[in-house]
Amino acid sequence: MSKKGKIKNGNNKAKHTKLLNQKKNKIRDEKMLNKQRLKALVVKSNLYKGFCPCGSNYTYAKCCAVAHNNISDITTSEQLMRSRYTAFVLNNIDYLMDSHHSSTRPIKEKDDILNWTKSVKWLRLEILNTSKITSGNHIETVEFKAYFEEDNKECLIHENSEFVIENNHWVYLGEVS
């Protein structure tokens, strides 16, 4: 065999090996993704059967999942607060953005918020008070305490939040100042 034939044959082997490795990597990645999807389905399945993380004593399916599937089904600011807490627990960043008022929505911090929600362990939510500021404009407040664990320490968010109607559904406006 000529030198040219050996080089061509060697190049073909290298290309073949590269293609095989790419295929193996793709199969490995698909298996990993399928494992992650299966784990998420199991978690979601167990979540649907168990009590909702918001502490309502209803199952997730009959509580916050309703809001997560259709935000327009929320009829009170407290329901929105509970569904937002549960969205933090589930790292549902898209729902957190959708349930935030357009004028105060933290789009630029979306990735940071997601990373933070994944880094903490959510413990419980306590609703302390709900009140209507005005009945005509649909402005309400919800005072709450959200407990979480971060760096092996129990932490607390205590906030009095303002909620309003935007696009025919409740949204989080921000902390009452």
PyRosetta script that sets phi, psi and omega in degrees:
from pyrosetta import init, pose_from_sequence

init()
pose = pose_from_sequence("MSKKGKIKNGNNKAKHTKLLNQKKNKIRDEKMLNKQRLKALVVKSNLYKGFCPCGSNYTYAKCCAVAHNNISDITTSEQLMRSRYTAFVLNNIDYLMDSHHSSTRPIKEKDDILNWTKSVKWLRLEILNTSKITSGNHIETVEFKAYFEEDNKECLIHENSEFVIENNHWVYLGEVS")
pose.set_psi(1, 138.6)
pose.set_omega(1, -179.4)
pose.set_phi(2, -73.1)
pose.set_psi(2, 162.8)
pose.set_omega(2, 179.9)
pose.set_phi(3, -60.7)
pose.set_psi(3, -37.5)
pose.set_omega(3, -179.9)
pose.set_phi(4, -63.9)
pose.set_psi(4, -40.0)
pose.set_omega(4, 179.0)
pose.set_phi(5, -66.0)
pose.set_psi(5, -38.7)
pose.set_omega(5, 178.7)
pose.set_phi(6, -65.4)
pose.set_psi(6, -41.5)
pose.set_omega(6, -180.0)
pose.set_phi(7, -64.7)
pose.set_psi(7, -45.2)
pose.set_omega(7, -179.8)
pose.set_phi(8, -61.5)
pose.set_psi(8, -44.1)
pose.set_omega(8, 179.0)
pose.set_phi(9, -63.0)
pose.set_psi(9, -40.7)
pose.set_omega(9, 178.3)
pose.set_phi(10, -64.8)
pose.set_psi(10, -40.1)
pose.set_omega(10, 177.5)
pose.set_phi(11, -63.9)
pose.set_psi(11, -40.8)
pose.set_omega(11, 178.9)
pose.set_phi(12, -63.4)
pose.set_psi(12, -40.2)
pose.set_omega(12, 178.0)
pose.set_phi(13, -62.6)
pose.set_psi(13, -42.9)
pose.set_omega(13, -179.8)
pose.set_phi(14, -63.9)
pose.set_psi(14, -43.3)
pose.set_omega(14, 177.8)
pose.set_phi(15, -63.1)
pose.set_psi(15, -42.7)
pose.set_omega(15, -180.0)
pose.set_phi(16, -62.4)
pose.set_psi(16, -45.0)
pose.set_omega(16, 178.9)
pose.set_phi(17, -63.1)
pose.set_psi(17, -41.7)
pose.set_omega(17, 179.2)
pose.set_phi(18, -62.5)
pose.set_psi(18, -44.2)
pose.set_omega(18, 179.2)
pose.set_phi(19, -64.0)
pose.set_psi(19, -41.0)
pose.set_omega(19, 177.8)
pose.set_phi(20, -62.1)
pose.set_psi(20, -44.1)
pose.set_omega(20, 179.2)
pose.set_phi(21, -63.7)
pose.set_psi(21, -39.4)
pose.set_omega(21, 177.8)
pose.set_phi(22, -63.4)
pose.set_psi(22, -41.4)
pose.set_omega(22, -180.0)
pose.set_phi(23, -65.6)
pose.set_psi(23, -43.0)
pose.set_omega(23, 177.9)
pose.set_phi(24, -61.2)
pose.set_psi(24, -44.3)
pose.set_omega(24, 179.2)
pose.set_phi(25, -62.5)
pose.set_psi(25, -40.6)
pose.set_omega(25, 179.6)
pose.set_phi(26, -64.5)
pose.set_psi(26, -43.8)
pose.set_omega(26, 178.5)
pose.set_phi(27, -62.9)
pose.set_psi(27, -43.0)
pose.set_omega(27, 178.0)
pose.set_phi(28, -60.8)
pose.set_psi(28, -44.8)
pose.set_omega(28, -179.8)
pose.set_phi(29, -64.5)
pose.set_psi(29, -40.4)
pose.set_omega(29, 178.3)
pose.set_phi(30, -64.8)
pose.set_psi(30, -40.2)
pose.set_omega(30, 177.4)
pose.set_phi(31, -63.0)
pose.set_psi(31, -42.3)
pose.set_omega(31, 179.3)
pose.set_phi(32, -63.1)
pose.set_psi(32, -43.9)
pose.set_omega(32, 179.4)
pose.set_phi(33, -64.0)
pose.set_psi(33, -41.7)
pose.set_omega(33, 177.7)
pose.set_phi(34, -63.1)
pose.set_psi(34, -38.8)
pose.set_omega(34, 176.6)
pose.set_phi(35, -61.9)
pose.set_psi(35, -44.0)
pose.set_omega(35, 179.8)
pose.set_phi(36, -64.0)
pose.set_psi(36, -41.9)
pose.set_omega(36, 178.6)
pose.set_phi(37, -63.5)
pose.set_psi(37, -43.1)
pose.set_omega(37, 179.3)
pose.set_phi(38, -62.8)
pose.set_psi(38, -43.8)
pose.set_omega(38, 178.4)
pose.set_phi(39, -60.7)
pose.set_psi(39, -43.1)
pose.set_omega(39, 179.0)
pose.set_phi(40, -63.4)
pose.set_psi(40, -39.8)
pose.set_omega(40, 178.1)
pose.set_phi(41, -65.3)
pose.set_psi(41, -40.5)
pose.set_omega(41, 178.5)
pose.set_phi(42, -63.7)
pose.set_psi(42, -45.5)
pose.set_omega(42, 179.0)
pose.set_phi(43, -61.1)
pose.set_psi(43, -46.5)
pose.set_omega(43, -179.3)
pose.set_phi(44, -64.4)
pose.set_psi(44, -40.7)
pose.set_omega(44, 178.5)
pose.set_phi(45, -61.5)
pose.set_psi(45, -46.4)
pose.set_omega(45, 177.8)
pose.set_phi(46, -65.3)
pose.set_psi(46, -36.1)
pose.set_omega(46, 179.6)
pose.set_phi(47, -65.3)
pose.set_psi(47, -42.5)
pose.set_omega(47, -179.9)
pose.set_phi(48, -61.4)
pose.set_psi(48, -31.6)
pose.set_omega(48, -178.6)
pose.set_phi(49, -83.0)
pose.set_psi(49, -30.2)
pose.set_omega(49, -173.9)
pose.set_phi(50, -91.5)
pose.set_psi(50, 177.4)
pose.set_omega(50, 178.8)
pose.set_phi(51, -66.9)
pose.set_psi(51, 148.2)
pose.set_omega(51, -179.8)
pose.set_phi(52, -68.1)
pose.set_psi(52, 140.8)
pose.set_omega(52, 178.8)
pose.set_phi(53, -59.2)
pose.set_psi(53, -19.8)
pose.set_omega(53, -176.2)
pose.set_phi(54, -74.2)
pose.set_psi(54, -8.4)
pose.set_omega(54, 177.0)
pose.set_phi(55, 84.0)
pose.set_psi(55, 19.0)
pose.set_omega(55, -176.2)
pose.set_phi(56, -79.0)
pose.set_psi(56, -10.9)
pose.set_omega(56, -174.1)
pose.set_phi(57, 71.0)
pose.set_psi(57, 14.9)
pose.set_omega(57, 170.2)
pose.set_phi(58, -106.6)
pose.set_psi(58, 162.3)
pose.set_omega(58, 173.3)
pose.set_phi(59, -71.5)
pose.set_psi(59, 156.9)
pose.set_omega(59, 177.5)
pose.set_phi(60, -56.5)
pose.set_psi(60, -40.9)
pose.set_omega(60, -178.1)
pose.set_phi(61, -59.6)
pose.set_psi(61, -34.0)
pose.set_omega(61, -177.9)
pose.set_phi(62, -98.1)
pose.set_psi(62, 2.9)
pose.set_omega(62, -176.9)
pose.set_phi(63, -121.9)
pose.set_psi(63, -105.1)
pose.set_omega(63, -172.0)
pose.set_phi(64, -70.1)
pose.set_psi(64, -23.8)
pose.set_omega(64, 177.3)
pose.set_phi(65, -61.2)
pose.set_psi(65, -33.6)
pose.set_omega(65, 178.1)
pose.set_phi(66, -59.1)
pose.set_psi(66, -47.5)
pose.set_omega(66, 178.8)
pose.set_phi(67, -67.1)
pose.set_psi(67, -42.2)
pose.set_omega(67, -178.2)
pose.set_phi(68, -64.1)
pose.set_psi(68, -29.2)
pose.set_omega(68, 179.1)
pose.set_phi(69, -84.0)
pose.set_psi(69, -28.7)
pose.set_omega(69, -180.0)
pose.set_phi(70, -157.3)
pose.set_psi(70, 98.3)
pose.set_omega(70, -175.5)
pose.set_phi(71, -59.6)
pose.set_psi(71, -24.9)
pose.set_omega(71, -180.0)
pose.set_phi(72, -68.2)
pose.set_psi(72, -14.9)
pose.set_omega(72, 179.3)
pose.set_phi(73, -78.6)
pose.set_psi(73, -7.6)
pose.set_omega(73, 179.5)
pose.set_phi(74, -76.9)
pose.set_psi(74, 131.3)
pose.set_omega(74, -177.6)
pose.set_phi(75, -111.9)
pose.set_psi(75, -9.8)
pose.set_omega(75, 179.8)
pose.set_phi(76, -137.0)
pose.set_psi(76, 158.5)
pose.set_omega(76, 177.3)
pose.set_phi(77, -66.6)
pose.set_psi(77, -32.8)
pose.set_omega(77, 178.4)
pose.set_phi(78, -64.6)
pose.set_psi(78, -40.3)
pose.set_omega(78, 177.0)
pose.set_phi(79, -60.8)
pose.set_psi(79, -40.9)
pose.set_omega(79, 179.2)
pose.set_phi(80, -64.7)
pose.set_psi(80, -41.9)
pose.set_omega(80, 179.1)
pose.set_phi(81, -60.1)
pose.set_psi(81, -46.4)
pose.set_omega(81, 179.8)
pose.set_phi(82, -62.0)
pose.set_psi(82, -42.2)
pose.set_omega(82, -179.0)
pose.set_phi(83, -67.9)
pose.set_psi(83, -32.3)
pose.set_omega(83, 177.4)
pose.set_phi(84, -69.9)
pose.set_psi(84, -41.7)
pose.set_omega(84, 176.6)
pose.set_phi(85, -58.2)
pose.set_psi(85, -48.4)
pose.set_omega(85, -179.5)
pose.set_phi(86, -62.4)
pose.set_psi(86, -35.0)
pose.set_omega(86, 176.6)
pose.set_phi(87, -64.2)
pose.set_psi(87, -37.3)
pose.set_omega(87, 174.4)
pose.set_phi(88, -62.8)
pose.set_psi(88, -44.3)
pose.set_omega(88, 179.9)
pose.set_phi(89, -59.3)
pose.set_psi(89, -41.7)
pose.set_omega(89, -175.8)
pose.set_phi(90, -90.6)
pose.set_psi(90, 3.5)
pose.set_omega(90, -178.1)
pose.set_phi(91, 57.9)
pose.set_psi(91, 36.5)
pose.set_omega(91, -178.0)
pose.set_phi(92, -88.8)
pose.set_psi(92, 75.8)
pose.set_omega(92, -173.2)
pose.set_phi(93, -65.6)
pose.set_psi(93, -33.0)
pose.set_omega(93, 179.6)
pose.set_phi(94, -64.4)
pose.set_psi(94, -40.9)
pose.set_omega(94, 177.5)
pose.set_phi(95, -65.8)
pose.set_psi(95, -39.8)
pose.set_omega(95, 178.9)
pose.set_phi(96, -60.7)
pose.set_psi(96, -39.0)
pose.set_omega(96, 177.9)
pose.set_phi(97, -70.2)
pose.set_psi(97, -44.4)
pose.set_omega(97, -178.6)
pose.set_phi(98, -64.4)
pose.set_psi(98, -30.2)
pose.set_omega(98, -177.0)
pose.set_phi(99, -93.2)
pose.set_psi(99, 9.9)
pose.set_omega(99, 179.7)
pose.set_phi(100, -104.3)
pose.set_psi(100, 137.7)
pose.set_omega(100, 179.8)
pose.set_phi(101, -57.8)
pose.set_psi(101, 141.4)
pose.set_omega(101, -176.0)
pose.set_phi(102, -60.8)
pose.set_psi(102, -29.0)
pose.set_omega(102, -177.8)
pose.set_phi(103, -79.7)
pose.set_psi(103, -16.3)
pose.set_omega(103, -178.5)
pose.set_phi(104, -124.5)
pose.set_psi(104, 7.5)
pose.set_omega(104, -177.5)
pose.set_phi(105, -63.6)
pose.set_psi(105, 124.1)
pose.set_omega(105, -176.2)
pose.set_phi(106, -87.3)
pose.set_psi(106, 64.0)
pose.set_omega(106, -176.9)
pose.set_phi(107, -57.3)
pose.set_psi(107, -42.1)
pose.set_omega(107, -177.0)
pose.set_phi(108, -66.6)
pose.set_psi(108, -26.3)
pose.set_omega(108, -178.6)
pose.set_phi(109, -95.3)
pose.set_psi(109, 7.0)
pose.set_omega(109, -174.4)
pose.set_phi(110, -52.0)
pose.set_psi(110, -50.2)
pose.set_omega(110, -178.5)
pose.set_phi(111, -65.0)
pose.set_psi(111, -40.2)
pose.set_omega(111, 178.5)
pose.set_phi(112, -64.2)
pose.set_psi(112, -41.0)
pose.set_omega(112, 179.0)
pose.set_phi(113, -64.0)
pose.set_psi(113, -45.2)
pose.set_omega(113, 179.1)
pose.set_phi(114, -59.7)
pose.set_psi(114, -46.8)
pose.set_omega(114, 179.6)
pose.set_phi(115, -61.3)
pose.set_psi(115, -39.6)
pose.set_omega(115, 179.4)
pose.set_phi(116, -66.6)
pose.set_psi(116, -44.1)
pose.set_omega(116, -179.3)
pose.set_phi(117, -61.7)
pose.set_psi(117, -31.0)
pose.set_omega(117, 178.1)
pose.set_phi(118, -77.0)
pose.set_psi(118, -22.1)
pose.set_omega(118, -174.8)
pose.set_phi(119, -88.2)
pose.set_psi(119, -11.2)
pose.set_omega(119, -177.8)
pose.set_phi(120, -114.1)
pose.set_psi(120, 160.6)
pose.set_omega(120, 175.6)
pose.set_phi(121, -108.3)
pose.set_psi(121, 118.4)
pose.set_omega(121, -178.8)
pose.set_phi(122, -80.3)
pose.set_psi(122, 132.5)
pose.set_omega(122, -173.1)
pose.set_phi(123, -104.8)
pose.set_psi(123, -51.6)
pose.set_omega(123, -179.2)
pose.set_phi(124, -170.0)
pose.set_psi(124, 163.4)
pose.set_omega(124, 177.6)
pose.set_phi(125, -123.4)
pose.set_psi(125, 135.2)
pose.set_omega(125, 173.7)
pose.set_phi(126, -122.0)
pose.set_psi(126, 123.6)
pose.set_omega(126, 173.4)
pose.set_phi(127, -91.3)
pose.set_psi(127, 119.0)
pose.set_omega(127, -176.2)
pose.set_phi(128, -93.5)
pose.set_psi(128, -36.4)
pose.set_omega(128, -175.4)
pose.set_phi(129, -163.7)
pose.set_psi(129, 145.8)
pose.set_omega(129, 170.8)
pose.set_phi(130, -129.5)
pose.set_psi(130, 143.4)
pose.set_omega(130, 178.6)
pose.set_phi(131, -152.9)
pose.set_psi(131, 151.7)
pose.set_omega(131, 176.1)
pose.set_phi(132, -95.8)
pose.set_psi(132, 130.2)
pose.set_omega(132, 176.3)
pose.set_phi(133, -82.0)
pose.set_psi(133, -50.0)
pose.set_omega(133, 174.7)
pose.set_phi(134, -138.9)
pose.set_psi(134, 143.6)
pose.set_omega(134, -179.3)
pose.set_phi(135, -82.8)
pose.set_psi(135, -32.4)
pose.set_omega(135, -177.1)
pose.set_phi(136, -72.3)
pose.set_psi(136, -39.5)
pose.set_omega(136, -175.8)
pose.set_phi(137, -91.6)
pose.set_psi(137, -0.6)
pose.set_omega(137, -179.0)
pose.set_phi(138, 54.3)
pose.set_psi(138, 57.3)
pose.set_omega(138, 174.1)
pose.set_phi(139, -113.0)
pose.set_psi(139, 123.9)
pose.set_omega(139, -178.9)
pose.set_phi(140, -133.9)
pose.set_psi(140, 158.3)
pose.set_omega(140, 175.3)
pose.set_phi(141, -121.5)
pose.set_psi(141, 150.9)
pose.set_omega(141, 174.5)
pose.set_phi(142, -133.5)
pose.set_psi(142, 120.5)
pose.set_omega(142, 174.6)
pose.set_phi(143, -95.2)
pose.set_psi(143, 131.4)
pose.set_omega(143, -175.8)
pose.set_phi(144, -145.2)
pose.set_psi(144, 164.1)
pose.set_omega(144, 168.7)
pose.set_phi(145, -127.0)
pose.set_psi(145, 126.3)
pose.set_omega(145, 176.5)
pose.set_phi(146, -114.7)
pose.set_psi(146, 119.6)
pose.set_omega(146, -178.2)
pose.set_phi(147, -99.1)
pose.set_psi(147, 138.9)
pose.set_omega(147, 177.8)
pose.set_phi(148, -149.6)
pose.set_psi(148, 162.6)
pose.set_omega(148, 177.9)
pose.set_phi(149, -111.2)
pose.set_psi(149, 129.2)
pose.set_omega(149, 178.2)
pose.set_phi(150, -139.0)
pose.set_psi(150, 129.2)
pose.set_omega(150, -178.3)
pose.set_phi(151, 53.1)
pose.set_psi(151, 43.4)
pose.set_omega(151, 178.5)
pose.set_phi(152, 62.6)
pose.set_psi(152, 21.7)
pose.set_omega(152, 177.0)
pose.set_phi(153, -124.5)
pose.set_psi(153, 138.1)
pose.set_omega(153, 174.9)
pose.set_phi(154, -76.8)
pose.set_psi(154, 129.6)
pose.set_omega(154, -178.8)
pose.set_phi(155, -123.4)
pose.set_psi(155, 169.3)
pose.set_omega(155, -173.4)
pose.set_phi(156, -144.6)
pose.set_psi(156, 137.1)
pose.set_omega(156, 167.7)
pose.set_phi(157, -110.8)
pose.set_psi(157, 117.4)
pose.set_omega(157, 177.0)
pose.set_phi(158, -115.5)
pose.set_psi(158, 115.6)
pose.set_omega(158, -172.9)
pose.set_phi(159, -143.3)
pose.set_psi(159, 147.2)
pose.set_omega(159, 168.4)
pose.set_phi(160, -108.0)
pose.set_psi(160, 107.3)
pose.set_omega(160, -171.6)
pose.set_phi(161, -100.8)
pose.set_psi(161, 148.8)
pose.set_omega(161, 178.5)
pose.set_phi(162, -106.9)
pose.set_psi(162, 135.5)
pose.set_omega(162, -179.1)
pose.set_phi(163, -126.6)
pose.set_psi(163, 142.8)
pose.set_omega(163, 179.4)
pose.set_phi(164, -138.0)
pose.set_psi(164, 168.6)
pose.set_omega(164, 174.8)
pose.set_phi(165, -91.9)
pose.set_psi(165, 127.6)
pose.set_omega(165, 174.7)
pose.set_phi(166, -139.0)
pose.set_psi(166, 131.9)
pose.set_omega(166, -178.1)
pose.set_phi(167, 54.2)
pose.set_psi(167, 40.4)
pose.set_omega(167, 175.3)
pose.set_phi(168, 67.3)
pose.set_psi(168, 22.4)
pose.set_omega(168, 173.0)
pose.set_phi(169, -150.2)
pose.set_psi(169, 160.4)
pose.set_omega(169, -179.1)
pose.set_phi(170, -69.0)
pose.set_psi(170, 141.6)
pose.set_omega(170, 174.3)
pose.set_phi(171, -140.3)
pose.set_psi(171, 156.0)
pose.set_omega(171, 176.4)
pose.set_phi(172, -81.7)
pose.set_psi(172, 124.3)
pose.set_omega(172, 179.4)
pose.set_phi(173, -93.3)
pose.set_psi(173, -43.1)
pose.set_omega(173, 180.0)
pose.set_phi(174, 155.7)
pose.set_psi(174, -175.8)
pose.set_omega(174, 179.7)
pose.set_phi(175, -77.6)
pose.set_psi(175, 138.0)
pose.set_omega(175, 176.6)
pose.set_phi(176, -68.7)
pose.set_psi(176, 128.8)
pose.set_omega(176, -178.3)
pose.set_phi(177, -93.3)
pose.dump_pdb("model.pdb")
